[in-house]
């Protein structure tokens, strides 16, 4: 779960710089997809939810390239 959060942070930072975040965002999605929520402990479920929010925030980058203007609210 930590790797999913880290890769989503990397994707966000790349997008802010105007770089392609597609590969990092896909990696974040892959990492979060490795876990079965029903099999997690209560403590892990909290970490999983946090990772899910972080990955969800960069999911668009895995689907298409969007410029940093959209992230910064300039579009």
CHARMM internal coordinates of N, CA and C (Angstrom, degrees):
IC EDIT
DIST 1 N 1 CA 1.4376
DIST 1 CA 1 C 1.5213
ANGL 1 N 1 CA 1 C 110.54
DIST 1 C 2 N 1.2996
ANGL 1 CA 1 C 2 N 115.08
DIHE 1 N 1 CA 1 C 2 N -35.60
DIST 2 N 2 CA 1.4684
ANGL 1 C 2 N 2 CA 119.05
DIHE 1 CA 1 C 2 N 2 CA 178.59
DIST 2 CA 2 C 1.5227
ANGL 2 N 2 CA 2 C 110.23
DIHE 1 C 2 N 2 CA 2 C -62.70
DIST 2 C 3 N 1.3216
ANGL 2 CA 2 C 3 N 117.22
DIHE 2 N 2 CA 2 C 3 N -39.89
DIST 3 N 3 CA 1.4668
ANGL 2 C 3 N 3 CA 120.21
DIHE 2 CA 2 C 3 N 3 CA 179.63
DIST 3 CA 3 C 1.5250
ANGL 3 N 3 CA 3 C 111.46
DIHE 2 C 3 N 3 CA 3 C -63.57
DIST 3 C 4 N 1.3200
ANGL 3 CA 3 C 4 N 117.22
DIHE 3 N 3 CA 3 C 4 N -37.21
DIST 4 N 4 CA 1.4625
ANGL 3 C 4 N 4 CA 120.36
DIHE 3 CA 3 C 4 N 4 CA 178.00
DIST 4 CA 4 C 1.5228
ANGL 4 N 4 CA 4 C 110.35
DIHE 3 C 4 N 4 CA 4 C -63.22
DIST 4 C 5 N 1.3258
ANGL 4 CA 4 C 5 N 116.75
DIHE 4 N 4 CA 4 C 5 N -42.69
DIST 5 N 5 CA 1.4650
ANGL 4 C 5 N 5 CA 120.90
DIHE 4 CA 4 C 5 N 5 CA 178.96
DIST 5 CA 5 C 1.5251
ANGL 5 N 5 CA 5 C 111.20
DIHE 4 C 5 N 5 CA 5 C -65.30
DIST 5 C 6 N 1.3220
ANGL 5 CA 5 C 6 N 116.39
DIHE 5 N 5 CA 5 C 6 N -40.92
DIST 6 N 6 CA 1.4659
ANGL 5 C 6 N 6 CA 120.17
DIHE 5 CA 5 C 6 N 6 CA -179.85
DIST 6 CA 6 C 1.5224
ANGL 6 N 6 CA 6 C 110.63
DIHE 5 C 6 N 6 CA 6 C -65.87
DIST 6 C 7 N 1.3409
ANGL 6 CA 6 C 7 N 117.33
DIHE 6 N 6 CA 6 C 7 N -45.96
DIST 7 N 7 CA 1.4661
ANGL 6 C 7 N 7 CA 119.37
DIHE 6 CA 6 C 7 N 7 CA -179.67
DIST 7 CA 7 C 1.5265
ANGL 7 N 7 CA 7 C 111.98
DIHE 6 C 7 N 7 CA 7 C -64.43
DIST 7 C 8 N 1.3205
ANGL 7 CA 7 C 8 N 117.30
DIHE 7 N 7 CA 7 C 8 N -33.39
DIST 8 N 8 CA 1.4655
ANGL 7 C 8 N 8 CA 118.78
DIHE 7 CA 7 C 8 N 8 CA 177.36
DIST 8 CA 8 C 1.5292
ANGL 8 N 8 CA 8 C 110.37
DIHE 7 C 8 N 8 CA 8 C -69.08
DIST 8 C 9 N 1.3190
ANGL 8 CA 8 C 9 N 117.31
DIHE 8 N 8 CA 8 C 9 N -35.75
DIST 9 N 9 CA 1.4645
ANGL 8 C 9 N 9 CA 120.66
DIHE 8 CA 8 C 9 N 9 CA 175.74
DIST 9 CA 9 C 1.5242
ANGL 9 N 9 CA 9 C 111.20
DIHE 8 C 9 N 9 CA 9 C -65.72
DIST 9 C 10 N 1.3221
ANGL 9 CA 9 C 10 N 116.12
DIHE 9 N 9 CA 9 C 10 N -39.46
DIST 10 N 10 CA 1.4659
ANGL 9 C 10 N 10 CA 120.60
DIHE 9 CA 9 C 10 N 10 CA 177.09
DIST 10 CA 10 C 1.5263
ANGL 10 N 10 CA 10 C 110.07
DIHE 9 C 10 N 10 CA 10 C -62.97
DIST 10 C 11 N 1.3279
ANGL 10 CA 10 C 11 N 116.89
DIHE 10 N 10 CA 10 C 11 N -44.82
DIST 11 N 11 CA 1.4676
ANGL 10 C 11 N 11 CA 120.83
DIHE 10 CA 10 C 11 N 11 CA 179.64
DIST 11 CA 11 C 1.5254
ANGL 11 N 11 CA 11 C 111.13
DIHE 10 C 11 N 11 CA 11 C -61.21
DIST 11 C 12 N 1.3064
ANGL 11 CA 11 C 12 N 116.56
DIHE 11 N 11 CA 11 C 12 N -42.59
DIST 12 N 12 CA 1.4651
ANGL 11 C 12 N 12 CA 120.53
DIHE 11 CA 11 C 12 N 12 CA -179.93
DIST 12 CA 12 C 1.5281
ANGL 12 N 12 CA 12 C 110.74
DIHE 11 C 12 N 12 CA 12 C -63.85
DIST 12 C 13 N 1.3249
ANGL 12 CA 12 C 13 N 116.60
DIHE 12 N 12 CA 12 C 13 N -44.14
DIST 13 N 13 CA 1.4702
ANGL 12 C 13 N 13 CA 120.79
DIHE 12 CA 12 C 13 N 13 CA 179.47
DIST 13 CA 13 C 1.5277
ANGL 13 N 13 CA 13 C 110.73
DIHE 12 C 13 N 13 CA 13 C -63.41
DIST 13 C 14 N 1.3192
ANGL 13 CA 13 C 14 N 117.14
DIHE 13 N 13 CA 13 C 14 N -40.41
DIST 14 N 14 CA 1.4639
ANGL 13 C 14 N 14 CA 120.17
DIHE 13 CA 13 C 14 N 14 CA 178.67
DIST 14 CA 14 C 1.5239
ANGL 14 N 14 CA 14 C 110.68
DIHE 13 C 14 N 14 CA 14 C -63.70
DIST 14 C 15 N 1.3052
ANGL 14 CA 14 C 15 N 116.96
DIHE 14 N 14 CA 14 C 15 N -43.10
DIST 15 N 15 CA 1.4633
ANGL 14 C 15 N 15 CA 120.71
DIHE 14 CA 14 C 15 N 15 CA -179.76
DIST 15 CA 15 C 1.5285
ANGL 15 N 15 CA 15 C 111.01
DIHE 14 C 15 N 15 CA 15 C -63.75
DIST 15 C 16 N 1.3264
ANGL 15 CA 15 C 16 N 116.85
DIHE 15 N 15 CA 15 C 16 N -38.19
DIST 16 N 16 CA 1.4595
ANGL 15 C 16 N 16 CA 119.77
DIHE 15 CA 15 C 16 N 16 CA 178.14
DIST 16 CA 16 C 1.5242
ANGL 16 N 16 CA 16 C 112.18
DIHE 15 C 16 N 16 CA 16 C -63.25
DIST 16 C 17 N 1.3327
ANGL 16 CA 16 C 17 N 115.89
DIHE 16 N 16 CA 16 C 17 N -30.83
DIST 17 N 17 CA 1.4618
ANGL 16 C 17 N 17 CA 121.08
DIHE 16 CA 16 C 17 N 17 CA 178.75
DIST 17 CA 17 C 1.5306
ANGL 17 N 17 CA 17 C 112.14
DIHE 16 C 17 N 17 CA 17 C -83.18
DIST 17 C 18 N 1.3192
ANGL 17 CA 17 C 18 N 116.49
DIHE 17 N 17 CA 17 C 18 N -3.47
DIST 18 N 18 CA 1.4518
ANGL 17 C 18 N 18 CA 120.30
DIHE 17 CA 17 C 18 N 18 CA -178.05
DIST 18 CA 18 C 1.5159
ANGL 18 N 18 CA 18 C 113.21
DIHE 17 C 18 N 18 CA 18 C 83.83
DIST 18 C 19 N 1.3160
ANGL 18 CA 18 C 19 N 116.98
DIHE 18 N 18 CA 18 C 19 N 11.62
DIST 19 N 19 CA 1.4573
ANGL 18 C 19 N 19 CA 122.49
DIHE 18 CA 18 C 19 N 19 CA 178.73
DIST 19 CA 19 C 1.5237
ANGL 19 N 19 CA 19 C 109.50
DIHE 18 C 19 N 19 CA 19 C -90.44
DIST 19 C 20 N 1.3126
ANGL 19 CA 19 C 20 N 115.90
DIHE 19 N 19 CA 19 C 20 N 161.23
DIST 20 N 20 CA 1.4629
ANGL 19 C 20 N 20 CA 119.98
DIHE 19 CA 19 C 20 N 20 CA 176.68
DIST 20 CA 20 C 1.5289
ANGL 20 N 20 CA 20 C 109.51
DIHE 19 C 20 N 20 CA 20 C -69.86
DIST 20 C 21 N 1.3106
ANGL 20 CA 20 C 21 N 115.91
DIHE 20 N 20 CA 20 C 21 N 128.02
DIST 21 N 21 CA 1.4609
ANGL 20 C 21 N 21 CA 121.45
DIHE 20 CA 20 C 21 N 21 CA 179.68
DIST 21 CA 21 C 1.5222
ANGL 21 N 21 CA 21 C 111.00
DIHE 20 C 21 N 21 CA 21 C -106.70
DIST 21 C 22 N 1.3137
ANGL 21 CA 21 C 22 N 117.37
DIHE 21 N 21 CA 21 C 22 N 7.08
DIST 22 N 22 CA 1.4558
ANGL 21 C 22 N 22 CA 121.45
DIHE 21 CA 21 C 22 N 22 CA -173.63
DIST 22 CA 22 C 1.5261
ANGL 22 N 22 CA 22 C 112.45
DIHE 21 C 22 N 22 CA 22 C -59.02
DIST 22 C 23 N 1.3114
ANGL 22 CA 22 C 23 N 117.91
DIHE 22 N 22 CA 22 C 23 N -48.93
DIST 23 N 23 CA 1.4620
ANGL 22 C 23 N 23 CA 120.58
DIHE 22 CA 22 C 23 N 23 CA -176.27
DIST 23 CA 23 C 1.5351
ANGL 23 N 23 CA 23 C 111.37
DIHE 22 C 23 N 23 CA 23 C -65.40
DIST 23 C 24 N 1.3051
ANGL 23 CA 23 C 24 N 117.21
DIHE 23 N 23 CA 23 C 24 N -42.65
DIST 24 N 24 CA 1.4710
ANGL 23 C 24 N 24 CA 120.40
DIHE 23 CA 23 C 24 N 24 CA 179.73
DIST 24 CA 24 C 1.5197
ANGL 24 N 24 CA 24 C 111.23
DIHE 23 C 24 N 24 CA 24 C -66.96
DIST 24 C 25 N 1.3182
ANGL 24 CA 24 C 25 N 117.04
DIHE 24 N 24 CA 24 C 25 N -40.02
DIST 25 N 25 CA 1.4660
ANGL 24 C 25 N 25 CA 120.54
DIHE 24 CA 24 C 25 N 25 CA 179.27
DIST 25 CA 25 C 1.5239
ANGL 25 N 25 CA 25 C 110.81
DIHE 24 C 25 N 25 CA 25 C -65.85
DIST 25 C 26 N 1.3188
ANGL 25 CA 25 C 26 N 116.62
DIHE 25 N 25 CA 25 C 26 N -40.24
DIST 26 N 26 CA 1.4673
ANGL 25 C 26 N 26 CA 119.51
DIHE 25 CA 25 C 26 N 26 CA 177.25
DIST 26 CA 26 C 1.5252
ANGL 26 N 26 CA 26 C 111.17
DIHE 25 C 26 N 26 CA 26 C -64.47
DIST 26 C 27 N 1.3109
ANGL 26 CA 26 C 27 N 115.57
DIHE 26 N 26 CA 26 C 27 N -37.96
DIST 27 N 27 CA 1.4660
ANGL 26 C 27 N 27 CA 119.87
DIHE 26 CA 26 C 27 N 27 CA 177.92
DIST 27 CA 27 C 1.5301
ANGL 27 N 27 CA 27 C 110.08
DIHE 26 C 27 N 27 CA 27 C -64.01
DIST 27 C 28 N 1.3298
ANGL 27 CA 27 C 28 N 116.86
DIHE 27 N 27 CA 27 C 28 N -40.97
DIST 28 N 28 CA 1.4693
ANGL 27 C 28 N 28 CA 120.72
DIHE 27 CA 27 C 28 N 28 CA 177.64
DIST 28 CA 28 C 1.5275
ANGL 28 N 28 CA 28 C 110.59
DIHE 27 C 28 N 28 CA 28 C -62.02
DIST 28 C 29 N 1.3278
ANGL 28 CA 28 C 29 N 116.62
DIHE 28 N 28 CA 28 C 29 N -43.99
DIST 29 N 29 CA 1.4681
ANGL 28 C 29 N 29 CA 120.45
DIHE 28 CA 28 C 29 N 29 CA 178.55
DIST 29 CA 29 C 1.5256
ANGL 29 N 29 CA 29 C 111.02
DIHE 28 C 29 N 29 CA 29 C -62.57
DIST 29 C 30 N 1.3229
ANGL 29 CA 29 C 30 N 116.28
DIHE 29 N 29 CA 29 C 30 N -41.48
DIST 30 N 30 CA 1.4643
ANGL 29 C 30 N 30 CA 120.11
DIHE 29 CA 29 C 30 N 30 CA 178.54
DIST 30 CA 30 C 1.5263
ANGL 30 N 30 CA 30 C 111.00
DIHE 29 C 30 N 30 CA 30 C -62.09
DIST 30 C 31 N 1.3139
ANGL 30 CA 30 C 31 N 116.47
DIHE 30 N 30 CA 30 C 31 N -42.85
DIST 31 N 31 CA 1.4694
ANGL 30 C 31 N 31 CA 120.50
DIHE 30 CA 30 C 31 N 31 CA -178.31
DIST 31 CA 31 C 1.5255
ANGL 31 N 31 CA 31 C 111.94
DIHE 30 C 31 N 31 CA 31 C -64.67
DIST 31 C 32 N 1.3154
ANGL 31 CA 31 C 32 N 117.11
DIHE 31 N 31 CA 31 C 32 N -44.11
DIST 32 N 32 CA 1.4693
ANGL 31 C 32 N 32 CA 119.51
DIHE 31 CA 31 C 32 N 32 CA -178.57
DIST 32 CA 32 C 1.5239
ANGL 32 N 32 CA 32 C 110.27
DIHE 31 C 32 N 32 CA 32 C -70.40
DIST 32 C 33 N 1.3188
ANGL 32 CA 32 C 33 N 116.93
DIHE 32 N 32 CA 32 C 33 N -26.23
DIST 33 N 33 CA 1.4555
ANGL 32 C 33 N 33 CA 120.81
DIHE 32 CA 32 C 33 N 33 CA 179.39
DIST 33 CA 33 C 1.5208
ANGL 33 N 33 CA 33 C 114.33
DIHE 32 C 33 N 33 CA 33 C -75.38
DIST 33 C 34 N 1.3129
ANGL 33 CA 33 C 34 N 118.04
DIHE 33 N 33 CA 33 C 34 N -7.31
DIST 34 N 34 CA 1.4616
ANGL 33 C 34 N 34 CA 121.84
DIHE 33 CA 33 C 34 N 34 CA -179.76
DIST 34 CA 34 C 1.5235
ANGL 34 N 34 CA 34 C 113.04
DIHE 33 C 34 N 34 CA 34 C -76.33
DIST 34 C 35 N 1.3196
ANGL 34 CA 34 C 35 N 117.23
DIHE 34 N 34 CA 34 C 35 N -13.01
DIST 35 N 35 CA 1.4620
ANGL 34 C 35 N 35 CA 120.79
DIHE 34 CA 34 C 35 N 35 CA -173.87
DIST 35 CA 35 C 1.5114
ANGL 35 N 35 CA 35 C 111.55
DIHE 34 C 35 N 35 CA 35 C -105.67
DIST 35 C 36 N 1.3117
ANGL 35 CA 35 C 36 N 115.44
DIHE 35 N 35 CA 35 C 36 N 143.26
DIST 36 N 36 CA 1.4591
ANGL 35 C 36 N 36 CA 122.81
DIHE 35 CA 35 C 36 N 36 CA 174.39
DIST 36 CA 36 C 1.5324
ANGL 36 N 36 CA 36 C 106.79
DIHE 35 C 36 N 36 CA 36 C -101.01
DIST 36 C 37 N 1.3413
ANGL 36 CA 36 C 37 N 117.37
DIHE 36 N 36 CA 36 C 37 N 109.56
DIST 37 N 37 CA 1.4720
ANGL 36 C 37 N 37 CA 119.94
DIHE 36 CA 36 C 37 N 37 CA -175.30
DIST 37 CA 37 C 1.5328
ANGL 37 N 37 CA 37 C 114.20
DIHE 36 C 37 N 37 CA 37 C -53.94
DIST 37 C 38 N 1.3075
ANGL 37 CA 37 C 38 N 118.17
DIHE 37 N 37 CA 37 C 38 N -34.96
DIST 38 N 38 CA 1.4708
ANGL 37 C 38 N 38 CA 120.92
DIHE 37 CA 37 C 38 N 38 CA -177.87
DIST 38 CA 38 C 1.5280
ANGL 38 N 38 CA 38 C 112.04
DIHE 37 C 38 N 38 CA 38 C -67.46
DIST 38 C 39 N 1.3205
ANGL 38 CA 38 C 39 N 117.99
DIHE 38 N 38 CA 38 C 39 N -20.57
DIST 39 N 39 CA 1.4582
ANGL 38 C 39 N 39 CA 121.54
DIHE 38 CA 38 C 39 N 39 CA -177.64
DIST 39 CA 39 C 1.5299
ANGL 39 N 39 CA 39 C 113.41
DIHE 38 C 39 N 39 CA 39 C -94.35
DIST 39 C 40 N 1.3149
ANGL 39 CA 39 C 40 N 117.75
DIHE 39 N 39 CA 39 C 40 N 0.19
DIST 40 N 40 CA 1.4590
ANGL 39 C 40 N 40 CA 121.22
DIHE 39 CA 39 C 40 N 40 CA -176.91
DIST 40 CA 40 C 1.5183
ANGL 40 N 40 CA 40 C 111.57
DIHE 39 C 40 N 40 CA 40 C -85.47
DIST 40 C 41 N 1.3290
ANGL 40 CA 40 C 41 N 115.74
DIHE 40 N 40 CA 40 C 41 N 149.44
DIST 41 N 41 CA 1.4585
ANGL 40 C 41 N 41 CA 120.27
DIHE 40 CA 40 C 41 N 41 CA 172.96
DIST 41 CA 41 C 1.5288
ANGL 41 N 41 CA 41 C 108.43
DIHE 40 C 41 N 41 CA 41 C -74.38
DIST 41 C 42 N 1.2963
ANGL 41 CA 41 C 42 N 116.60
DIHE 41 N 41 CA 41 C 42 N 171.97
DIST 42 N 42 CA 1.4660
ANGL 41 C 42 N 42 CA 120.37
DIHE 41 CA 41 C 42 N 42 CA -179.36
DIST 42 CA 42 C 1.5308
ANGL 42 N 42 CA 42 C 111.43
DIHE 41 C 42 N 42 CA 42 C -61.83
DIST 42 C 43 N 1.3325
ANGL 42 CA 42 C 43 N 116.36
DIHE 42 N 42 CA 42 C 43 N -41.59
DIST 43 N 43 CA 1.4641
ANGL 42 C 43 N 43 CA 120.28
DIHE 42 CA 42 C 43 N 43 CA 178.43
DIST 43 CA 43 C 1.5259
ANGL 43 N 43 CA 43 C 111.07
DIHE 42 C 43 N 43 CA 43 C -65.17
DIST 43 C 44 N 1.3223
ANGL 43 CA 43 C 44 N 115.66
DIHE 43 N 43 CA 43 C 44 N -41.78
DIST 44 N 44 CA 1.4628
ANGL 43 C 44 N 44 CA 119.80
DIHE 43 CA 43 C 44 N 44 CA 179.10
DIST 44 CA 44 C 1.5280
ANGL 44 N 44 CA 44 C 111.54
DIHE 43 C 44 N 44 CA 44 C -68.01
DIST 44 C 45 N 1.3091
ANGL 44 CA 44 C 45 N 117.44
DIHE 44 N 44 CA 44 C 45 N -31.75
DIST 45 N 45 CA 1.4602
ANGL 44 C 45 N 45 CA 121.10
DIHE 44 CA 44 C 45 N 45 CA 179.86
DIST 45 CA 45 C 1.5245
ANGL 45 N 45 CA 45 C 110.73
DIHE 44 C 45 N 45 CA 45 C -62.67
DIST 45 C 46 N 1.3112
ANGL 45 CA 45 C 46 N 117.51
DIHE 45 N 45 CA 45 C 46 N -35.93
DIST 46 N 46 CA 1.4607
ANGL 45 C 46 N 46 CA 121.44
DIHE 45 CA 45 C 46 N 46 CA 177.23
DIST 46 CA 46 C 1.5252
ANGL 46 N 46 CA 46 C 110.33
DIHE 45 C 46 N 46 CA 46 C -66.18
DIST 46 C 47 N 1.3121
ANGL 46 CA 46 C 47 N 116.98
DIHE 46 N 46 CA 46 C 47 N -44.95
DIST 47 N 47 CA 1.4679
ANGL 46 C 47 N 47 CA 121.27
DIHE 46 CA 46 C 47 N 47 CA 178.08
DIST 47 CA 47 C 1.5211
ANGL 47 N 47 CA 47 C 110.45
DIHE 46 C 47 N 47 CA 47 C -64.77
DIST 47 C 48 N 1.3253
ANGL 47 CA 47 C 48 N 116.93
DIHE 47 N 47 CA 47 C 48 N -37.57
DIST 48 N 48 CA 1.4612
ANGL 47 C 48 N 48 CA 121.47
DIHE 47 CA 47 C 48 N 48 CA 178.77
DIST 48 CA 48 C 1.5306
ANGL 48 N 48 CA 48 C 110.47
DIHE 47 C 48 N 48 CA 48 C -64.79
DIST 48 C 49 N 1.3209
ANGL 48 CA 48 C 49 N 116.70
DIHE 48 N 48 CA 48 C 49 N -41.92
DIST 49 N 49 CA 1.4596
ANGL 48 C 49 N 49 CA 120.59
DIHE 48 CA 48 C 49 N 49 CA 178.72
DIST 49 CA 49 C 1.5260
ANGL 49 N 49 CA 49 C 110.79
DIHE 48 C 49 N 49 CA 49 C -63.45
DIST 49 C 50 N 1.3194
ANGL 49 CA 49 C 50 N 117.31
DIHE 49 N 49 CA 49 C 50 N -41.72
DIST 50 N 50 CA 1.4621
ANGL 49 C 50 N 50 CA 120.95
DIHE 49 CA 49 C 50 N 50 CA 178.23
DIST 50 CA 50 C 1.5294
ANGL 50 N 50 CA 50 C 110.62
DIHE 49 C 50 N 50 CA 50 C -63.88
DIST 50 C 51 N 1.3270
ANGL 50 CA 50 C 51 N 116.51
DIHE 50 N 50 CA 50 C 51 N -44.11
DIST 51 N 51 CA 1.4685
ANGL 50 C 51 N 51 CA 120.22
DIHE 50 CA 50 C 51 N 51 CA 178.43
DIST 51 CA 51 C 1.5253
ANGL 51 N 51 CA 51 C 110.14
DIHE 50 C 51 N 51 CA 51 C -62.83
DIST 51 C 52 N 1.3149
ANGL 51 CA 51 C 52 N 116.88
DIHE 51 N 51 CA 51 C 52 N -38.93
DIST 52 N 52 CA 1.4606
ANGL 51 C 52 N 52 CA 120.91
DIHE 51 CA 51 C 52 N 52 CA 178.62
DIST 52 CA 52 C 1.5151
ANGL 52 N 52 CA 52 C 112.93
DIHE 51 C 52 N 52 CA 52 C -61.87
DIST 52 C 53 N 1.3158
ANGL 52 CA 52 C 53 N 116.80
DIHE 52 N 52 CA 52 C 53 N -40.22
DIST 53 N 53 CA 1.4654
ANGL 52 C 53 N 53 CA 121.12
DIHE 52 CA 52 C 53 N 53 CA 177.79
DIST 53 CA 53 C 1.5211
ANGL 53 N 53 CA 53 C 110.27
DIHE 52 C 53 N 53 CA 53 C -65.61
DIST 53 C 54 N 1.3116
ANGL 53 CA 53 C 54 N 116.69
DIHE 53 N 53 CA 53 C 54 N -44.36
DIST 54 N 54 CA 1.4668
ANGL 53 C 54 N 54 CA 120.60
DIHE 53 CA 53 C 54 N 54 CA 179.96
DIST 54 CA 54 C 1.5311
ANGL 54 N 54 CA 54 C 111.31
DIHE 53 C 54 N 54 CA 54 C -63.59
DIST 54 C 55 N 1.3106
ANGL 54 CA 54 C 55 N 116.04
DIHE 54 N 54 CA 54 C 55 N -45.24
DIST 55 N 55 CA 1.4638
ANGL 54 C 55 N 55 CA 120.11
DIHE 54 CA 54 C 55 N 55 CA -179.77
DIST 55 CA 55 C 1.5249
ANGL 55 N 55 CA 55 C 110.24
DIHE 54 C 55 N 55 CA 55 C -67.42
DIST 55 C 56 N 1.3119
ANGL 55 CA 55 C 56 N 116.67
DIHE 55 N 55 CA 55 C 56 N -38.92
DIST 56 N 56 CA 1.4592
ANGL 55 C 56 N 56 CA 120.32
DIHE 55 CA 55 C 56 N 56 CA 178.60
DIST 56 CA 56 C 1.5177
ANGL 56 N 56 CA 56 C 112.93
DIHE 55 C 56 N 56 CA 56 C -61.10
DIST 56 C 57 N 1.3210
ANGL 56 CA 56 C 57 N 115.90
DIHE 56 N 56 CA 56 C 57 N -29.81
DIST 57 N 57 CA 1.4578
ANGL 56 C 57 N 57 CA 119.51
DIHE 56 CA 56 C 57 N 57 CA -178.62
DIST 57 CA 57 C 1.5236
ANGL 57 N 57 CA 57 C 113.27
DIHE 56 C 57 N 57 CA 57 C -73.05
DIST 57 C 58 N 1.3297
ANGL 57 CA 57 C 58 N 117.42
DIHE 57 N 57 CA 57 C 58 N -17.58
DIST 58 N 58 CA 1.4707
ANGL 57 C 58 N 58 CA 120.48
DIHE 57 CA 57 C 58 N 58 CA 178.54
DIST 58 CA 58 C 1.5287
ANGL 58 N 58 CA 58 C 111.89
DIHE 57 C 58 N 58 CA 58 C -117.65
DIST 58 C 59 N 1.3056
ANGL 58 CA 58 C 59 N 116.57
DIHE 58 N 58 CA 58 C 59 N 10.94
DIST 59 N 59 CA 1.4702
ANGL 58 C 59 N 59 CA 120.56
DIHE 58 CA 58 C 59 N 59 CA -178.19
DIST 59 CA 59 C 1.5218
ANGL 59 N 59 CA 59 C 112.23
DIHE 58 C 59 N 59 CA 59 C -57.51
DIST 59 C 60 N 1.3164
ANGL 59 CA 59 C 60 N 116.39
DIHE 59 N 59 CA 59 C 60 N -37.11
DIST 60 N 60 CA 1.4699
ANGL 59 C 60 N 60 CA 121.13
DIHE 59 CA 59 C 60 N 60 CA 179.56
DIST 60 CA 60 C 1.5240
ANGL 60 N 60 CA 60 C 111.45
DIHE 59 C 60 N 60 CA 60 C -56.27
DIST 60 C 61 N 1.3269
ANGL 60 CA 60 C 61 N 117.04
DIHE 60 N 60 CA 60 C 61 N -32.39
DIST 61 N 61 CA 1.4640
ANGL 60 C 61 N 61 CA 120.97
DIHE 60 CA 60 C 61 N 61 CA -177.53
DIST 61 CA 61 C 1.5291
ANGL 61 N 61 CA 61 C 111.44
DIHE 60 C 61 N 61 CA 61 C -69.04
DIST 61 C 62 N 1.3157
ANGL 61 CA 61 C 62 N 117.16
DIHE 61 N 61 CA 61 C 62 N -27.29
DIST 62 N 62 CA 1.4526
ANGL 61 C 62 N 62 CA 120.56
DIHE 61 CA 61 C 62 N 62 CA 178.76
DIST 62 CA 62 C 1.5273
ANGL 62 N 62 CA 62 C 111.15
DIHE 61 C 62 N 62 CA 62 C -74.39
DIST 62 C 63 N 1.3222
ANGL 62 CA 62 C 63 N 115.85
DIHE 62 N 62 CA 62 C 63 N -22.32
DIST 63 N 63 CA 1.4589
ANGL 62 C 63 N 63 CA 120.53
DIHE 62 CA 62 C 63 N 63 CA -176.40
DIST 63 CA 63 C 1.5166
ANGL 63 N 63 CA 63 C 113.02
DIHE 62 C 63 N 63 CA 63 C -93.15
DIST 63 C 64 N 1.3093
ANGL 63 CA 63 C 64 N 117.13
DIHE 63 N 63 CA 63 C 64 N -34.84
DIST 64 N 64 CA 1.4530
ANGL 63 C 64 N 64 CA 120.42
DIHE 63 CA 63 C 64 N 64 CA -179.00
DIST 64 CA 64 C 1.5178
ANGL 64 N 64 CA 64 C 109.72
DIHE 63 C 64 N 64 CA 64 C -161.12
DIST 64 C 65 N 1.3169
ANGL 64 CA 64 C 65 N 115.97
DIHE 64 N 64 CA 64 C 65 N 161.63
DIST 65 N 65 CA 1.4613
ANGL 64 C 65 N 65 CA 120.55
DIHE 64 CA 64 C 65 N 65 CA 178.36
DIST 65 CA 65 C 1.5285
ANGL 65 N 65 CA 65 C 108.23
DIHE 64 C 65 N 65 CA 65 C -85.36
DIST 65 C 66 N 1.3201
ANGL 65 CA 65 C 66 N 115.81
DIHE 65 N 65 CA 65 C 66 N 125.21
DIST 66 N 66 CA 1.4488
ANGL 65 C 66 N 66 CA 122.33
DIHE 65 CA 65 C 66 N 66 CA 177.35
DIST 66 CA 66 C 1.5049
ANGL 66 N 66 CA 66 C 107.58
DIHE 65 C 66 N 66 CA 66 C -124.51
DIST 66 C 67 N 1.3146
ANGL 66 CA 66 C 67 N 117.67
DIHE 66 N 66 CA 66 C 67 N 134.79
DIST 67 N 67 CA 1.4519
ANGL 66 C 67 N 67 CA 121.45
DIHE 66 CA 66 C 67 N 67 CA -178.21
DIST 67 CA 67 C 1.5157
ANGL 67 N 67 CA 67 C 112.61
DIHE 66 C 67 N 67 CA 67 C -67.22
DIST 67 C 68 N 1.3194
ANGL 67 CA 67 C 68 N 115.76
DIHE 67 N 67 CA 67 C 68 N 164.41
DIST 68 N 68 CA 1.4602
ANGL 67 C 68 N 68 CA 120.62
DIHE 67 CA 67 C 68 N 68 CA -178.21
DIST 68 CA 68 C 1.5216
ANGL 68 N 68 CA 68 C 112.18
DIHE 67 C 68 N 68 CA 68 C -68.42
DIST 68 C 69 N 1.3280
ANGL 68 CA 68 C 69 N 118.00
DIHE 68 N 68 CA 68 C 69 N -16.95
DIST 69 N 69 CA 1.4625
ANGL 68 C 69 N 69 CA 119.99
DIHE 68 CA 68 C 69 N 69 CA 179.28
DIST 69 CA 69 C 1.5240
ANGL 69 N 69 CA 69 C 110.66
DIHE 68 C 69 N 69 CA 69 C -62.67
DIST 69 C 70 N 1.3095
ANGL 69 CA 69 C 70 N 117.60
DIHE 69 N 69 CA 69 C 70 N -34.44
DIST 70 N 70 CA 1.4606
ANGL 69 C 70 N 70 CA 120.60
DIHE 69 CA 69 C 70 N 70 CA 179.40
DIST 70 CA 70 C 1.5195
ANGL 70 N 70 CA 70 C 110.25
DIHE 69 C 70 N 70 CA 70 C -67.88
DIST 70 C 71 N 1.3267
ANGL 70 CA 70 C 71 N 117.52
DIHE 70 N 70 CA 70 C 71 N -40.98
DIST 71 N 71 CA 1.4549
ANGL 70 C 71 N 71 CA 121.13
DIHE 70 CA 70 C 71 N 71 CA 179.72
DIST 71 CA 71 C 1.5104
ANGL 71 N 71 CA 71 C 111.00
DIHE 70 C 71 N 71 CA 71 C -65.30
DIST 71 C 72 N 1.3121
ANGL 71 CA 71 C 72 N 116.88
DIHE 71 N 71 CA 71 C 72 N -39.74
DIST 72 N 72 CA 1.4562
ANGL 71 C 72 N 72 CA 120.99
DIHE 71 CA 71 C 72 N 72 CA -176.94
DIST 72 CA 72 C 1.5130
ANGL 72 N 72 CA 72 C 112.35
DIHE 71 C 72 N 72 CA 72 C -81.76
DIST 72 C 73 N 1.3274
ANGL 72 CA 72 C 73 N 118.06
DIHE 72 N 72 CA 72 C 73 N -0.97
DIST 73 N 73 CA 1.4511
ANGL 72 C 73 N 73 CA 121.21
DIHE 72 CA 72 C 73 N 73 CA 178.69
DIST 73 CA 73 C 1.5109
ANGL 73 N 73 CA 73 C 113.78
DIHE 72 C 73 N 73 CA 73 C 79.44
DIST 73 C 74 N 1.3113
ANGL 73 CA 73 C 74 N 117.48
DIHE 73 N 73 CA 73 C 74 N 19.60
DIST 74 N 74 CA 1.4625
ANGL 73 C 74 N 74 CA 121.14
DIHE 73 CA 73 C 74 N 74 CA -177.95
DIST 74 CA 74 C 1.5141
ANGL 74 N 74 CA 74 C 112.07
DIHE 73 C 74 N 74 CA 74 C -92.28
DIST 74 C 75 N 1.3180
ANGL 74 CA 74 C 75 N 118.28
DIHE 74 N 74 CA 74 C 75 N -8.08
DIST 75 N 75 CA 1.4719
ANGL 74 C 75 N 75 CA 120.10
DIHE 74 CA 74 C 75 N 75 CA -176.97
DIST 75 CA 75 C 1.5040
ANGL 75 N 75 CA 75 C 111.67
DIHE 74 C 75 N 75 CA 75 C -90.25
END
COOR INIT
IC SEED 1 N 1 CA 1 C
IC BUILD
